């Protein structure tokens, strides 16, 4: 992320995959990376 100057990170995570991910928001700042994290499928289920 730093080397390539990435400003946004689009993920493929779903909140139902783990307890930790249930706390995620659709758009947030990840403390581990200096980029805005976008989670567009966060609310999807296995059926989606």
Residue frames as a rotation matrix with the C-alpha (Angstrom) as fourth column:
UNK 1
0.572 0.820 0.000 0.00
0.820 -0.572 0.000 0.00
0.000 0.000 -1.000 0.00
UNK 2
0.544 -0.429 -0.721 2.74
0.094 -0.823 0.560 2.47
-0.834 -0.373 -0.408 0.91
UNK 3
-0.482 -0.842 0.242 5.04
0.302 0.100 0.948 1.55
-0.822 0.530 0.206 -1.95
UNK 4
-0.608 0.313 0.730 2.29
0.786 0.108 0.609 1.88
0.111 0.944 -0.312 -4.57
UNK 5
-0.976 0.202 -0.080 0.60
-0.170 -0.939 -0.300 4.90
-0.135 -0.279 0.951 -2.93
UNK 6
-0.524 0.841 -0.135 -2.75
0.521 0.442 0.730 3.13
0.674 0.312 -0.670 -2.79
UNK 7
-0.820 0.275 0.502 -5.46
-0.486 -0.797 -0.359 5.35
0.301 -0.539 0.787 -1.31
UNK 8
0.167 0.947 0.276 -8.39
-0.980 0.190 -0.058 2.91
-0.107 -0.261 0.959 -1.35
UNK 9
-0.920 -0.392 -0.013 -8.56
-0.392 0.919 0.036 -0.81
-0.002 0.038 -0.999 -0.67
UNK 10
0.097 0.977 -0.191 -11.64
-0.963 0.141 0.229 -2.70
0.251 0.162 0.954 -1.87
UNK 11
-0.757 -0.375 0.535 -12.19
-0.568 0.782 -0.255 -5.96
-0.323 -0.497 -0.805 -0.01
UNK 12
-0.293 0.669 -0.683 -14.31
-0.482 0.514 0.710 -9.04
0.826 0.537 0.172 -0.54
UNK 13
-0.973 -0.117 -0.199 -15.09
0.110 0.523 -0.845 -9.71
0.203 -0.845 -0.496 3.11
UNK 14
-0.007 0.999 0.037 -18.49
-0.019 -0.037 0.999 -10.49
1.000 0.006 0.020 4.60
UNK 15
-0.216 -0.058 0.975 -19.45
-0.870 -0.442 -0.219 -9.68
0.444 -0.895 0.045 8.19
UNK 16
0.744 0.598 0.297 -20.83
-0.668 0.666 0.332 -13.19
0.000 -0.445 0.895 8.78
UNK 17
0.489 -0.620 -0.613 -17.43
-0.099 0.659 -0.746 -14.80
0.866 0.426 0.261 8.17
UNK 18
-0.356 -0.615 -0.704 -16.10
0.691 0.333 -0.641 -14.05
0.629 -0.715 0.306 11.67
UNK 19
0.433 0.490 -0.757 -16.82
0.892 -0.357 0.279 -12.25
-0.133 -0.796 -0.591 14.93
UNK 20
-0.394 -0.685 -0.613 -14.16
0.523 -0.715 0.464 -9.63
-0.756 -0.138 0.640 14.19
UNK 21
-0.910 0.004 0.416 -15.67
0.389 -0.342 0.855 -8.81
0.145 0.940 0.309 10.79
UNK 22
0.078 0.992 -0.098 -19.08
0.954 -0.046 0.295 -8.11
0.288 -0.116 -0.950 12.33
UNK 23
0.240 -0.073 -0.968 -17.55
0.621 -0.755 0.211 -4.90
-0.746 -0.652 -0.136 13.69
UNK 24
-0.760 -0.594 0.264 -16.48
0.559 -0.389 0.733 -3.65
-0.333 0.704 0.627 10.24
UNK 25
0.167 0.761 -0.627 -18.28
-0.028 -0.632 -0.774 -0.84
-0.986 0.147 -0.085 8.46
UNK 26
0.777 0.195 0.598 -18.82
0.548 0.257 -0.796 -0.46
-0.309 0.946 0.093 4.71
UNK 27
0.440 -0.692 0.572 -16.25
0.226 -0.531 -0.816 2.36
0.869 0.488 -0.077 4.57
UNK 28
0.980 -0.127 -0.155 -13.61
0.138 -0.127 0.982 2.64
-0.144 -0.984 -0.107 7.27
UNK 29
0.360 -0.932 0.046 -10.01
-0.808 -0.336 -0.484 3.37
0.466 0.137 -0.874 8.12
UNK 30
0.846 -0.185 -0.500 -7.95
0.304 0.938 0.167 0.28
0.438 -0.293 0.850 8.78
UNK 31
0.839 -0.531 0.118 -5.28
-0.445 -0.545 0.711 0.96
-0.313 -0.649 -0.694 11.43
UNK 32
0.354 -0.725 0.591 -2.95
0.335 0.688 0.643 -1.56
-0.873 -0.029 0.487 9.80
UNK 33
-0.290 -0.417 0.861 -2.83
0.952 -0.033 0.305 0.17
-0.099 0.908 0.406 6.43
UNK 34
-0.571 0.040 -0.820 -2.85
0.142 -0.979 -0.146 3.86
-0.808 -0.200 0.554 5.46
UNK 35
-0.939 0.344 -0.029 -5.77
-0.074 -0.119 0.990 3.54
0.337 0.931 0.137 3.06
UNK 36
-0.278 0.928 0.247 -9.54
-0.915 -0.177 -0.363 3.83
-0.293 -0.327 0.899 3.15
UNK 37
-0.971 -0.025 0.237 -10.99
0.008 0.990 0.139 0.33
-0.239 0.137 -0.961 3.31
UNK 38
-0.276 0.902 -0.332 -14.16
-0.961 -0.268 0.071 -0.24
-0.026 0.339 0.940 1.30
UNK 39
-0.906 0.041 0.420 -16.18
-0.061 0.972 -0.226 -3.37
-0.418 -0.230 -0.879 2.06
UNK 40
-0.609 0.690 -0.392 -18.95
-0.781 -0.435 0.448 -3.44
0.138 0.579 0.803 -0.59
UNK 41
-0.077 0.610 -0.789 -20.22
-0.276 0.747 0.604 -6.97
0.958 0.264 0.111 0.09
UNK 42
-0.841 -0.361 0.403 -20.08
-0.441 0.023 -0.897 -6.78
0.315 -0.932 -0.179 3.88
UNK 43
-0.333 0.814 0.476 -23.79
-0.781 0.045 -0.623 -7.55
-0.529 -0.579 0.621 4.32
UNK 44
-0.025 0.315 -0.949 -23.99
-0.840 0.508 0.191 -10.34
0.542 0.801 0.252 1.76
UNK 45
0.377 0.180 0.908 -24.93
-0.672 0.729 0.134 -13.87
-0.638 -0.661 0.396 2.79
UNK 46
-0.585 -0.579 0.568 -23.83
-0.085 0.740 0.667 -17.20
-0.807 0.342 -0.482 1.32
UNK 47
0.097 0.752 0.652 -26.95
0.727 0.394 -0.563 -17.11
-0.680 0.528 -0.509 -0.84
UNK 48
0.675 0.194 -0.712 -26.08
-0.153 -0.907 -0.393 -13.73
-0.722 0.374 -0.582 -2.43
